[in-house]
Amino acid sequence: MESTDAPTESGTRSRTRTAILEAAIAALADDAAASLGDIAQRAAVGRSTLHRYFPERADLVRAVAREAMQRVDQSIERAEPDSGPFLAAVRRTVDALLEYGPIVMFLYSDPLVVADKEFWGEGDEQEDSVLDRLFAREEARFRPGLTPEWATSVFWAILYSGWEAVKAGTMGRREVVDAIITTFAGGVLQDGAGD
């Protein structure tokens, strides 16, 4: 009977790891400076348990970044940005991404994550390729002089503004989606494009 060198994660171990990641995502989205103690408390585990799974804060932050980016990528794909009318596809993509605003803001601002070239090589390229495909669609006619790359930058900027508005409580989620679509369509697209 042969044994494998790669240990399999037990159900309990997997659930504990998931609970820690869930707690870390929530805690870091609320407060980028959340301590490991805060995260352990949110996960309902002891700090020693947290350290068994993630010996250093950097290990936990990297795992959070990968998990969060995987969720964002899956959410974008579920929004089906390649199907239906262009502005409807943009709206679905915006709606999908709004849920992840706080954790995405953390990913783009945490020095450890920002400096991790390996992480951005695998996560950001996929995200941008989906947006590249979306903005390369035939009905995505941009105003003269504006490029799909510019549209991608504008998209992220107004999405960030939308996240901030929801976080501050100045606008509801539906209002933010409408405002983002109105701003994007009115500022980047030619009149009537994407209808």
N, C-alpha and C positions, 0 to 999 in steps of 0.2 A: 504494500500500500504506500503510495507516494504522498508526501505532504507538500503543500505549497508554501513558499516563503512569504507571500503576501497575506497578511491577516485580514479576515473579513470583519467588518464592523457589526457588532451585535445590534439587535433591535434597540436595546436600552441605550447603548452607546450612541447610536445614530440619532435617537430621539433627544438625548442630552445635547449632542452637538448642534442639532437643529434648534433646540430651545435657546442655546447660547447665541447662535447666529441671529435668530429672530430678535432676541433681546438687544443684541448689539446693534442691529440695523435700526431698531426703534430708538434706542438710546442715543446713538450717534446722529441720527436724523434730527432729534430734538436738541442735542447739545454735543457739538463736535469734540468738546473737551471732557465728555463723560468718562468717569474713572472706571477701571476694571471692577472695582467694588460695586459701583452703580449698576454695571452690566450684569454682574453675578447676581445681585439682588433682584433685578428685573427677570432674570432667567430662573430664579428660585433655586440657585445652586450656590455652593460655597466658593470662595475665591480659589481654594486649593483645587476644586473640581475644574473651574474655568482654566486654571494654569495647567492642568493635565492635558486639556484639549488644545490650548493655545498658550504655550510657555511664555511668550512675550506679547505685549500689546501689538507690536508690528505684525505678528502672526495672525492675530485676530482681525486687525484692520485689513490685511491682505485677503483673508477669507471673506470678510464682509464685502469688500470691493468686488471679488469674483462672483459671489452670490447675488449681489445687487445688480451687477451688470448682466448676469445671466437672466435675471427676472425682467430687466428692462428689455433685453433683446427678445425674449419670448413674448413680452407684452406688445412690442412693436410688430412682431410677426403675426400675432393674433389679430391685430388691427387691420391686417390685409392691405397694406399700403399700395399693393400692385393692382388692386381690383376696384371696379366702380369708377364713378366720376372723380376727377382729380381733387377738387376741394372737399368732397366727401371723404376721400382717402386721407387727406391732410387732417381733417377734423378727427377722424378715428385715431390717427397717430397722435395728435395732440391730447386727445382724451386718454389714450393709453399711457402717455408719458406723464401726465399731471399727477397720477397716483404716486410716482416715484420722485417727485421734485425734491423733497428734503434730503433723501439719501444720495441722489445724483449731485446735488449741490455739495454735499459732504465729499463725494468722490473727486469733484473738480477743485476742491479747496484744501483737502488734507495733504500736507507736504509729503508724507510717506507715499500716498497713492499717486500724487502728481509726478513724483520722481521715478515711479516704477515703470520703466520703458517696456518691460515684458508685458505687464498688465495692459497698457494702452495699445500695444501691438496686437493683442488678441481681442480686446473688447471694443475699442473705439472704431477700429476699421470696419467691423461688422455693422455697428450702428450707423456709421457714415455711409456704408455701401447701401443700406436700406434707404436712407434719405437720398442718396445719389440716384438710386433707381426711381424713387418717387419724383424727384425734381427733374429727372431726365424724360419723364413721360411727355408724349407729344402735346397733350393739352396744357402742359405747364409752360405757357408762353410768358416769359419775363419781359418787363419793360426794357426798352432799348438801353444797351450798355450794362445791364445787370446779367450776371452769370448764375448758373446753378450753385456754384461755390458760394457766391454772395447770398443766395437764397438760403443756403444751409446755415450760414452764419447768422443771418437775420432770424431764421426760424428758432435757433437756440437762444438768441438774445430775447426775443419776445416770449418764448417759453419760460425763460428764467424770470422775466417780469411777471408772468402769470403765476408762477410758483410763489413769488414774493407776495403778490396780491392775496392769494389764498391763505398763505401763512399769516399775513397781517390781518386777515379778516375783512379787508376792504371790498372784496368781491367774492361772490360764491363761485363754485366750480363751473357751473353752466355759463355764468356771465364771463368768466375767464376764457373758456373755450371759444365763445362767440367773439370776444374781443381779440383774441389771438388770430382767429380766422379773418376777421374784418381788417385787422392791421396788416396781416400777411398779404391778403388778396389786394387790398388797396394800396399797399406800398411797394410790392415786389412784382405783382402780376400785371399784365396789360389788361385794360378794361375788357371784361367779358371772358377772360381766359379762365379755364378750369371749371366753367359752369357745366 
